[in-house]
Amino acid sequence: MATTGVYEPTLHVIIGLMIFLAALAAWRSPCIALLIVLAVQCLNELNDFYVKDHPPMTLVAQSIEDTGYTMALPLLIGCCLLAFGRLKAQK
């Protein structure tokens, strides 16, 4: 965050989207791409827990917020891709 000058929530959105798009390109499955983003986010939160040394309850609230920011766009895009894929399969 200090290097880029971008706020932390914005950084979570950008990095979550980049990971999702890379995983989607590699595996061509929205479900797998979403799971990869969630796994990376969980590892990030574990890192925050051990490195930042905040009280656990403060960290839980922050982790939920960070996960929401990180998963917002990938979840929206993934759900749209799944819905359009099902519509295409029905035709």
All heavy atoms as an XYZ file, in Angstrom:
692
protein
N       0.829     -1.185      0.000
C       0.000      0.000      0.000
C       0.879      1.257      0.000
O       0.588      2.201     -0.712
C      -0.922     -0.023      1.218
C      -1.933      1.084      1.226
S      -3.191      0.912      2.484
C      -2.317      1.355      3.926
N       1.944      1.259      0.775
C       2.817      2.424      0.829
C       3.540      2.644     -0.493
O       3.803      3.778     -0.882
C       3.824      2.255      1.958
N       3.845      1.577     -1.190
C       4.561      1.678     -2.459
C       3.691      2.252     -3.565
O       4.136      3.089     -4.345
C       5.068      0.290     -2.884
O       5.848     -0.253     -1.830
C       5.902      0.377     -4.145
N       2.440      1.802     -3.643
C       1.560      2.196     -4.749
C       0.774      3.471     -4.471
O       0.362      4.144     -5.407
C       0.561      1.081     -5.070
O      -0.261      0.851     -3.921
C       1.270     -0.188     -5.485
N       0.510      3.778     -3.216
C      -0.315      4.929     -2.884
C      -1.803      4.647     -3.032
O      -2.626      5.548     -2.939
N      -2.159      3.386     -3.239
C      -3.556      2.982     -3.401
C      -4.081      2.534     -2.039
O      -3.376      1.864     -1.278
C      -3.668      1.833     -4.429
C      -5.090      1.352     -4.570
C      -3.121      2.279     -5.775
N      -5.330      2.892     -1.734
C      -5.928      2.479     -0.468
C      -6.050      0.970     -0.401
O      -6.219      0.301     -1.424
C      -7.305      3.116     -0.288
C      -7.252      4.606     -0.055
C      -7.749      5.493     -0.996
C      -6.688      5.107      1.105
C      -7.697      6.855     -0.792
C      -6.619      6.479      1.322
C      -7.129      7.343      0.378
O      -7.071      8.687      0.577
N      -5.998      0.430      0.808
C      -6.008     -1.018      0.993
C      -7.247     -1.691      0.409
O      -7.113     -2.724     -0.262
C      -5.855     -1.374      2.470
C      -5.661     -2.852      2.687
C      -5.372     -3.199      4.138
O      -5.204     -2.290      4.959
O      -5.332     -4.394      4.427
N      -8.474     -1.172      0.611
C      -9.632     -1.833     -0.010
C      -9.539     -1.883     -1.539
O      -9.864     -2.901     -2.149
C     -10.825     -0.981      0.433
C     -10.381     -0.344      1.692
C      -8.908     -0.099      1.509
N      -9.049     -0.815     -2.140
C      -8.893     -0.788     -3.588
C      -7.848     -1.803     -4.029
O      -8.016     -2.485     -5.047
C      -8.489      0.619     -4.058
O      -9.405      1.564     -3.525
C      -8.469      0.710     -5.559
N      -6.797     -1.928     -3.254
C      -5.758     -2.904     -3.557
C      -6.301     -4.328     -3.492
O      -5.970     -5.162     -4.338
C      -4.604     -2.723     -2.566
C      -3.223     -3.145     -2.983
C      -2.827     -2.509     -4.309
C      -2.226     -2.779     -1.911
N      -7.163     -4.606     -2.515
C      -7.794     -5.923     -2.416
C      -8.651     -6.209     -3.655
O      -8.616     -7.318     -4.188
C      -8.665     -6.017     -1.156
C      -7.893     -6.421      0.056
N      -7.648     -7.730      0.376
C      -7.319     -5.686      1.031
C      -6.956     -7.783      1.493
N      -6.739     -6.549      1.910
N      -9.406     -5.227     -4.106
C     -10.256     -5.408     -5.288
C      -9.397     -5.686     -6.516
O      -9.664     -6.619     -7.286
C     -11.159     -4.171     -5.514
C     -11.879     -4.258     -6.843
C     -12.167     -4.026     -4.382
N      -8.359     -4.899     -6.714
C      -7.506     -5.045     -7.899
C      -6.782     -6.385     -7.892
O      -6.776     -7.104     -8.903
C      -6.491     -3.877     -7.974
C      -7.220     -2.561     -8.257
C      -5.428     -4.140     -9.029
C      -6.361     -1.324     -8.082
N      -6.191     -6.752     -6.778
C      -5.436     -8.004     -6.720
C      -6.365     -9.204     -6.832
O      -6.047    -10.181     -7.513
C      -4.579     -8.053     -5.437
C      -3.461     -7.006     -5.548
C      -3.999     -9.447     -5.210
C      -2.636     -6.828     -4.312
N      -7.533     -9.137     -6.198
C      -8.505    -10.224     -6.327
C      -8.937    -10.426     -7.769
O      -9.034    -11.558     -8.252
N      -9.174     -9.332     -8.486
C      -9.568     -9.415     -9.887
C      -8.433     -9.970    -10.745
O      -8.662    -10.814    -11.625
C     -10.003     -8.037    -10.397
C     -10.496     -7.989    -11.835
C     -11.710     -8.886    -12.033
C     -10.832     -6.553    -12.219
N      -7.211     -9.536    -10.488
C      -6.067    -10.025    -11.268
C      -5.861    -11.525    -11.064
O      -5.625    -12.267    -12.033
C      -4.798     -9.258    -10.885
C      -4.776     -7.843    -11.393
S      -3.409     -6.814    -10.793
C      -2.020     -7.875    -10.868
N      -5.959    -11.990     -9.824
C      -5.807    -13.418     -9.544
C      -6.927    -14.197    -10.214
O      -6.698    -15.254    -10.813
C      -5.766    -13.674     -8.023
C      -4.502    -13.084     -7.417
C      -5.866    -15.166     -7.720
C      -4.503    -13.059     -5.903
N      -8.150    -13.685    -10.140
C      -9.291    -14.362    -10.754
C      -9.110    -14.492    -12.261
O      -9.311    -15.569    -12.828
C     -10.589    -13.610    -10.446
C     -11.790    -14.196    -11.126
C     -12.379    -15.357    -10.648
C     -12.338    -13.598    -12.236
C     -13.483    -15.908    -11.279
C     -13.444    -14.133    -12.875
C     -14.017    -15.286    -12.391
N      -8.724    -13.406    -12.908
C      -8.563    -13.435    -14.366
C      -7.428    -14.369    -14.786
O      -7.546    -15.098    -15.785
C      -8.345    -12.026    -14.910
C      -9.549    -11.086    -14.788
C      -9.177     -9.683    -15.240
C     -10.745    -11.618    -15.555
N      -6.340    -14.378    -14.032
C      -5.226    -15.278    -14.344
C      -5.643    -16.738    -14.159
O      -5.344    -17.592    -15.005
C      -4.026    -14.950    -13.465
N      -6.342    -17.031    -13.066
C      -6.804    -18.403    -12.818
C      -7.857    -18.819    -13.837
O      -7.871    -19.966    -14.287
C      -7.363    -18.520    -11.402
N      -8.699    -17.897    -14.233
C      -9.719    -18.188    -15.237
C      -9.064    -18.492    -16.584
O      -9.478    -19.420    -17.286
C     -10.693    -17.017    -15.366
C     -11.898    -17.221    -16.270
C     -12.785    -18.352    -15.746
C     -12.703    -15.935    -16.354
N      -8.047    -17.753    -16.930
C      -7.338    -17.999    -18.183
C      -6.606    -19.345    -18.144
O      -6.542    -20.047    -19.153
C      -6.350    -16.869    -18.458
N      -6.076    -19.696    -16.994
C      -5.310    -20.939    -16.877
C      -6.215    -22.172    -16.832
O      -5.951    -23.168    -17.492
C      -4.428    -20.895    -15.634
N      -7.292    -22.119    -16.049
C      -8.128    -23.300    -15.860
C      -9.456    -23.256    -16.619
O     -10.143    -24.262    -16.695
C      -8.385    -23.533    -14.370
C      -7.223    -24.168    -13.703
C      -6.937    -25.491    -13.669
C      -6.180    -23.518    -12.978
N      -5.775    -25.695    -12.973
C      -5.292    -24.507    -12.540
C      -5.907    -22.195    -12.667
C      -4.159    -24.226    -11.805
C      -4.773    -21.906    -11.932
C      -3.916    -22.912    -11.498
N      -9.849    -22.105    -17.113
C     -11.085    -21.936    -17.881
C     -12.330    -22.410    -17.132
O     -13.276    -22.909    -17.725
C     -10.988    -22.625    -19.236
C      -9.884    -22.082    -20.089
C     -10.004    -22.515    -21.508
N      -8.859    -22.093    -22.294
C      -8.755    -20.901    -22.866
N      -9.715    -20.031    -22.745
N      -7.682    -20.600    -23.556
N     -12.299    -22.264    -15.831
C     -13.432    -22.642    -14.987
C     -13.656    -21.550    -13.944
O     -12.786    -21.314    -13.101
C     -13.155    -23.969    -14.285
O     -14.154    -24.221    -13.313
N     -14.815    -20.882    -13.983
C     -15.089    -19.842    -12.986
C     -15.076    -20.377    -11.555
O     -14.623    -19.688    -10.653
C     -16.474    -19.318    -13.361
C     -16.693    -19.720    -14.768
C     -15.895    -20.963    -14.981
N     -15.542    -21.602    -11.374
C     -15.564    -22.171    -10.018
C     -14.156    -22.355     -9.469
O     -13.876    -21.985     -8.319
C     -16.305    -23.502    -10.022
S     -18.053    -23.342    -10.375
N     -13.277    -22.908    -10.272
C     -11.889    -23.104     -9.830
C     -11.216    -21.757     -9.601
O     -10.492    -21.577     -8.619
C     -11.114    -23.954    -10.854
C     -11.661    -25.382    -10.860
C      -9.617    -23.951    -10.550
C     -11.081    -26.276    -11.923
N     -11.462    -20.800    -10.490
C     -10.864    -19.471    -10.336
C     -11.332    -18.810     -9.038
O     -10.532    -18.195     -8.327
C     -11.201    -18.603    -11.538
N     -12.618    -18.943     -8.713
C     -13.129    -18.372     -7.464
C     -12.495    -19.045     -6.247
O     -12.151    -18.376     -5.270
C     -14.656    -18.507     -7.399
C     -15.443    -17.547     -8.277
C     -16.916    -17.933     -8.298
C     -15.278    -16.120     -7.773
N     -12.339    -20.351     -6.308
C     -11.709    -21.064     -5.195
C     -10.255    -20.652     -5.011
O      -9.772    -20.539     -3.879
C     -11.814    -22.572     -5.412
C     -13.216    -23.155     -5.232
C     -13.218    -24.632     -5.621
C     -13.701    -22.978     -3.808
N      -9.564    -20.407     -6.111
C      -8.169    -19.974     -6.023
C      -8.079    -18.590     -5.382
O      -7.235    -18.347     -4.520
C      -7.506    -20.017     -7.407
C      -7.308    -21.472     -7.830
C      -6.181    -19.257     -7.410
C      -6.851    -21.664     -9.246
N      -8.961    -17.673     -5.787
C      -8.970    -16.334     -5.184
C      -9.261    -16.434     -3.692
O      -8.601    -15.787     -2.871
C     -10.000    -15.409     -5.877
C     -10.111    -14.086     -5.148
C      -9.631    -15.187     -7.325
N     -10.232    -17.263     -3.322
C     -10.573    -17.424     -1.911
C      -9.408    -18.030     -1.126
O      -9.109    -17.598     -0.010
C     -11.823    -18.289     -1.761
C     -12.364    -18.444     -0.354
C     -12.746    -17.085      0.243
C     -13.567    -19.376     -0.365
N      -8.724    -19.002     -1.716
C      -7.578    -19.620     -1.041
C      -6.454    -18.615     -0.832
O      -5.856    -18.546      0.256
C      -7.085    -20.813     -1.853
N      -6.162    -17.821     -1.848
C      -5.102    -16.808     -1.725
C      -5.501    -15.769     -0.669
O      -4.669    -15.344      0.149
C      -4.807    -16.140     -3.090
C      -3.901    -14.938     -2.927
C      -4.200    -17.147     -4.043
N      -6.769    -15.384     -0.644
C      -7.238    -14.414      0.345
C      -7.133    -14.982      1.759
O      -6.728    -14.278      2.680
C      -8.678    -13.983      0.036
C      -9.301    -13.095      1.082
C      -8.541    -11.809      1.349
O      -7.775    -11.339      0.520
N      -8.755    -11.236      2.511
N      -7.474    -16.247      1.928
C      -7.352    -16.868      3.251
C      -5.900    -16.927      3.705
O      -5.601    -16.670      4.876
C      -7.967    -18.268      3.235
S      -9.768    -18.244      3.128
N      -5.001    -17.242      2.782
C      -3.571    -17.229      3.117
C      -3.102    -15.824      3.483
O      -2.301    -15.649      4.411
C      -2.747    -17.763      1.950
C      -2.858    -19.259      1.687
C      -2.141    -19.626      0.393
C      -2.309    -20.051      2.854
N      -3.621    -14.824      2.793
C      -3.289    -13.438      3.113
C      -3.765    -13.073      4.517
O      -3.050    -12.408      5.272
C      -3.916    -12.495      2.080
C      -3.695    -11.049      2.420
O      -2.593    -10.632      2.729
N      -4.760    -10.262      2.394
N      -4.965    -13.516      4.864
C      -5.484    -13.202      6.204
C      -4.715    -13.941      7.288
O      -4.504    -13.400      8.377
C      -6.981    -13.502      6.281
C      -7.828    -12.589      5.410
C      -7.558    -11.097      5.636
O      -7.390    -10.675      6.796
O      -7.514    -10.360      4.642
N      -4.286    -15.168      7.003
C      -3.431    -15.873      7.967
C      -2.110    -15.138      8.156
O      -1.602    -15.022      9.277
C      -3.173    -17.301      7.504
C      -4.308    -18.283      7.717
C      -3.977    -19.623      7.068
C      -4.578    -18.466      9.194
N      -1.563    -14.628      7.084
C      -0.342    -13.838      7.161
C      -0.570    -12.578      8.001
O       0.259    -12.228      8.843
C       0.131    -13.467      5.755
C       1.387    -12.646      5.793
O       2.385    -13.045      6.378
N       1.350    -11.485      5.159
N      -1.694    -11.909      7.775
C      -2.014    -10.724      8.578
C      -2.128    -11.071     10.058
O      -1.719    -10.296     10.920
C      -3.324    -10.086      8.104
C      -3.197     -9.387      6.769
O      -2.052     -9.228      6.284
O      -4.229     -8.998      6.199
N      -2.697    -12.224     10.365
C      -2.874    -12.643     11.752
C      -1.527    -12.820     12.445
O      -1.341    -12.398     13.570
C      -3.675    -13.946     11.796
C      -3.867    -14.487     13.173
C      -4.740    -13.873     14.054
C      -3.179    -15.613     13.594
C      -4.923    -14.366     15.340
C      -3.349    -16.114     14.864
C      -4.226    -15.484     15.741
N      -0.581    -13.437     11.742
C       0.713    -13.706     12.360
C       1.665    -12.519     12.306
O       2.514    -12.366     13.164
C       1.363    -14.929     11.723
C       0.678    -16.201     12.116
C      -0.034    -16.936     11.180
C       0.708    -16.656     13.421
C      -0.695    -18.105     11.546
C       0.067    -17.824     13.793
C      -0.633    -18.536     12.858
O      -1.278    -19.679     13.220
N       1.539    -11.651     11.308
C       2.488    -10.552     11.139
C       2.040     -9.289     11.865
O       2.830     -8.638     12.531
C       2.719    -10.261      9.636
C       3.539     -9.015      9.429
C       3.384    -11.456      8.981
N       0.754     -8.921     11.752
C       0.288     -7.643     12.297
C       0.056     -7.655     13.795
O       0.024     -6.604     14.425
C      -0.986     -7.204     11.572
C      -0.727     -6.805     10.136
C      -1.970     -6.264      9.493
C      -1.679     -5.828      8.070
N      -2.886     -5.326      7.414
N      -0.172     -8.846     14.382
C      -0.309     -8.984     15.833
C      -1.393     -8.077     16.413
O      -1.174     -7.379     17.399
C       1.040     -8.730     16.503
C       1.066     -9.245     17.933
O       0.385    -10.250     18.201
O       1.759     -8.635     18.764
N      -2.588     -8.066     15.783
C      -3.732     -7.330     16.319
C      -4.536     -8.244     17.239
O      -4.404     -9.464     17.181
C      -4.646     -6.869     15.174
C      -4.038     -5.801     14.328
N      -3.904     -4.507     14.737
C      -3.532     -5.835     13.070
C      -3.347     -3.791     13.793
N      -3.109     -4.582     12.766
N      -5.399     -7.664     18.086
C      -6.286     -8.513     18.886
C      -7.176     -9.350     17.955
O      -7.620     -8.863     16.923
C      -7.136     -7.510     19.681
C      -6.358     -6.241     19.667
C      -5.544     -6.257     18.404
N      -7.436    -10.624     18.304
C      -8.175    -11.521     17.404
C      -9.534    -10.989     16.944
O      -9.894    -11.135     15.791
C      -8.337    -12.792     18.228
C      -7.201    -12.771     19.180
C      -6.962    -11.323     19.491
N     -10.309    -10.368     17.809
C     -11.635     -9.905     17.407
C     -11.554     -8.754     16.400
O     -12.376     -8.638     15.510
C     -12.471     -9.499     18.623
C     -12.863    -10.675     19.489
S     -13.521    -12.099     18.567
C     -15.050    -11.457     17.960
N     -10.577     -7.902     16.536
C     -10.366     -6.834     15.562
C      -9.966     -7.435     14.223
O     -10.418     -7.001     13.168
C      -9.260     -5.879     16.048
O      -9.581     -5.399     17.339
C      -9.069     -4.727     15.101
N      -9.138     -8.448     14.278
C      -8.658     -9.088     13.060
C      -9.771     -9.834     12.341
O      -9.809     -9.856     11.114
C      -7.510    -10.041     13.395
C      -6.491    -10.185     12.290
C      -5.677     -8.900     12.203
C      -5.603    -11.349     12.526
N     -10.710    -10.428     13.094
C     -11.823    -11.145     12.473
C     -12.677    -10.182     11.665
O     -13.020    -10.443     10.508
C     -12.665    -11.886     13.537
C     -13.971    -12.389     12.943
C     -11.879    -13.032     14.131
N     -13.020     -9.048     12.243
C     -13.832     -8.063     11.534
C     -13.099     -7.543     10.296
O     -13.693     -7.419      9.212
C     -14.186     -6.907     12.459
N     -11.829     -7.262     10.431
C     -11.038     -6.777      9.299
C     -10.896     -7.858      8.227
O     -10.935     -7.559      7.034
C      -9.651     -6.327      9.774
C      -8.828     -5.674      8.709
C      -9.432     -4.359      8.219
O      -9.951     -3.584      9.014
N      -9.369     -4.127      6.931
N     -10.761     -9.105      8.643
C     -10.636    -10.207      7.683
C     -11.899    -10.376      6.864
O     -11.840    -10.603      5.654
C     -10.328    -11.512      8.414
O      -9.069    -11.458      9.002
N     -13.045    -10.258      7.503
C     -14.323    -10.370      6.791
C     -14.460     -9.233      5.789
O     -14.864     -9.443      4.639
C     -15.497    -10.394      7.791
C     -15.463    -11.693      8.587
C     -16.832    -10.233      7.073
C     -16.419    -11.725      9.754
N     -14.102     -8.037      6.201
C     -14.167     -6.883      5.299
C     -13.211     -7.048      4.114
O     -13.601     -6.831      2.955
C     -13.828     -5.606      6.070
C     -13.944     -4.348      5.248
C     -13.592     -3.110      6.048
O     -13.447     -3.181      7.280
O     -13.456     -2.049      5.411
N     -11.978     -7.453      4.388
C     -10.993     -7.646      3.319
C     -11.436     -8.732      2.341
O     -11.268     -8.600      1.130
C      -9.631     -8.012      3.907
C      -8.952     -6.850      4.599
O      -9.432     -5.703      4.444
O      -7.947     -7.079      5.303
N     -11.992     -9.817      2.873
C     -12.468    -10.900      2.018
C     -13.622    -10.428      1.145
O     -13.706    -10.798     -0.036
C     -12.877    -12.118      2.861
O     -11.746    -12.516      3.654
C     -13.324    -13.274      1.998
N     -14.494     -9.607      1.685
C     -15.585     -9.050      0.887
C     -15.079     -8.201     -0.260
O     -15.557     -8.320     -1.400
N     -14.102     -7.353      0.018
C     -13.512     -6.528     -1.048
C     -12.826     -7.390     -2.105
O     -12.959     -7.171     -3.302
C     -12.490     -5.545     -0.478
C     -13.086     -4.373      0.250
C     -12.663     -4.047      1.535
C     -14.061     -3.583     -0.334
C     -13.204     -2.968      2.206
C     -14.609     -2.508      0.330
C     -14.178     -2.202      1.603
O     -14.712     -1.140      2.264
N     -12.074     -8.391     -1.642
C     -11.304     -9.223     -2.568
C     -12.208    -10.067     -3.459
O     -11.932    -10.244     -4.640
C     -10.349    -10.146     -1.780
O      -9.515     -9.334     -0.960
C      -9.495    -10.973     -2.709
N     -13.301    -10.567     -2.913
C     -14.165    -11.487     -3.652
C     -15.281    -10.804     -4.439
O     -15.948    -11.463     -5.239
C     -14.789    -12.497     -2.678
C     -13.805    -13.423     -2.017
S     -12.884    -14.450     -3.159
C     -14.174    -15.443     -3.864
N     -15.481     -9.508     -4.255
C     -16.636     -8.824     -4.855
C     -16.675     -8.964     -6.378
O     -17.638     -9.510     -6.929
C     -16.639     -7.353     -4.443
N     -15.675     -8.473     -7.075
C     -15.687     -8.538     -8.542
C     -15.526     -9.958     -9.072
O     -16.241    -10.336    -10.012
C     -14.620     -7.614     -9.125
C     -14.955     -6.125     -9.092
C     -13.802     -5.315     -9.662
C     -16.227     -5.831     -9.838
N     -14.619    -10.764     -8.521
C     -14.544    -12.140     -9.018
C     -15.859    -12.908     -8.864
O     -16.254    -13.654     -9.752
C     -13.440    -12.780     -8.166
C     -12.563    -11.638     -7.807
C     -13.504    -10.481     -7.608
N     -16.550    -12.695     -7.759
C     -17.825    -13.372     -7.547
C     -18.877    -12.898     -8.543
O     -19.614    -13.709     -9.118
C     -18.304    -13.147     -6.113
C     -19.435    -14.014     -5.614
C     -19.062    -15.488     -5.713
C     -19.768    -13.664     -4.184
N     -18.920    -11.608     -8.792
C     -19.866    -11.059     -9.763
C     -19.581    -11.601    -11.162
O     -20.486    -12.083    -11.855
C     -19.799     -9.530     -9.752
C     -20.696     -8.804    -10.744
C     -22.158     -9.017    -10.387
C     -20.353     -7.337    -10.776
N     -18.327    -11.552    -11.579
C     -17.958    -12.032    -12.906
C     -18.153    -13.546    -13.002
O     -18.671    -14.055    -14.006
C     -16.503    -11.641    -13.241
C     -16.382    -10.124    -13.350
C     -16.046    -12.298    -14.535
C     -14.959     -9.620    -13.413
N     -17.758    -14.271    -11.981
C     -17.909    -15.726    -11.983
C     -19.363    -16.156    -12.076
O     -19.703    -17.070    -12.835
N     -20.241    -15.500    -11.320
C     -21.666    -15.829    -11.379
C     -22.245    -15.513    -12.759
O     -23.055    -16.283    -13.287
C     -22.437    -15.087    -10.292
S     -22.135    -15.728     -8.640
N     -21.832    -14.411    -13.352
C     -22.298    -14.063    -14.701
C     -21.826    -15.091    -15.718
O     -22.601    -15.520    -16.589
C     -21.821    -12.671    -15.102
S     -22.637    -11.337    -14.234
N     -20.569    -15.505    -15.627
C     -20.048    -16.513    -16.550
C     -20.779    -17.843    -16.397
O     -21.105    -18.499    -17.390
C     -18.553    -16.712    -16.333
C     -17.647    -15.574    -16.791
C     -16.206    -15.838    -16.358
C     -17.738    -15.386    -18.289
N     -21.060    -18.236    -15.167
C     -21.797    -19.479    -14.940
C     -23.218    -19.384    -15.475
O     -23.729    -20.319    -16.094
C     -21.800    -19.824    -13.450
C     -20.474    -20.302    -12.880
C     -20.545    -20.388    -11.364
C     -20.090    -21.644    -13.473
N     -23.876    -18.242    -15.249
C     -25.242    -18.066    -15.728
C     -25.297    -18.060    -17.254
O     -26.165    -18.704    -17.853
C     -25.836    -16.777    -15.172
N     -24.385    -17.337    -17.896
C     -24.374    -17.294    -19.356
C     -23.996    -18.657    -19.947
O     -24.494    -19.030    -21.000
C     -23.436    -16.207    -19.875
C     -23.966    -14.824    -19.658
C     -23.153    -13.845    -19.108
C     -25.264    -14.482    -19.997
C     -23.632    -12.561    -18.897
C     -25.746    -13.205    -19.798
C     -24.936    -12.239    -19.242
N     -23.132    -19.383    -19.266
C     -22.768    -20.721    -19.721
C     -23.956    -21.668    -19.689
O     -24.142    -22.475    -20.585
N     -24.783    -21.543    -18.661
C     -25.974    -22.387    -18.563
C     -27.006    -21.992    -19.607
O     -27.678    -22.859    -20.170
C     -26.567    -22.301    -17.158
C     -25.708    -23.018    -16.158
C     -26.355    -23.120    -14.811
N     -25.440    -23.778    -13.904
C     -25.267    -23.452    -12.652
N     -25.977    -22.476    -12.135
N     -24.419    -24.100    -11.903
N     -27.149    -20.691    -19.855
C     -28.083    -20.245    -20.888
C     -27.635    -20.727    -22.265
O     -28.458    -21.164    -23.078
C     -28.195    -18.716    -20.884
C     -28.980    -18.083    -19.759
C     -28.892    -16.564    -19.842
C     -30.439    -18.517    -19.804
N     -26.343    -20.671    -22.513
C     -25.809    -21.117    -23.786
C     -26.001    -22.621    -23.965
O     -26.263    -23.088    -25.063
C     -24.322    -20.745    -23.871
C     -23.714    -20.930    -25.215
C     -22.277    -20.442    -25.196
C     -21.615    -20.649    -26.541
N     -20.218    -20.216    -26.529
N     -25.862    -23.383    -22.883
C     -26.016    -24.827    -22.946
C     -27.471    -25.229    -23.201
O     -27.740    -26.275    -23.783
C     -25.521    -25.459    -21.665
N     -28.435    -24.408    -22.763
C     -29.853    -24.709    -22.955
C     -30.311    -24.506    -24.386
O     -31.287    -25.089    -24.807
C     -30.707    -23.858    -22.020
C     -30.597    -24.273    -20.572
C     -31.417    -23.376    -19.659
O     -31.969    -22.377    -20.103
N     -31.480    -23.731    -18.394
N     -29.614    -23.674    -25.140
C     -30.058    -23.376    -26.504
C     -29.763    -24.481    -27.463
O     -29.115    -25.356    -27.462
C     -29.400    -22.084    -27.010
C     -29.978    -20.897    -26.311
C     -29.366    -19.639    -26.906
C     -29.968    -18.410    -26.239
N     -29.453    -17.200    -26.767
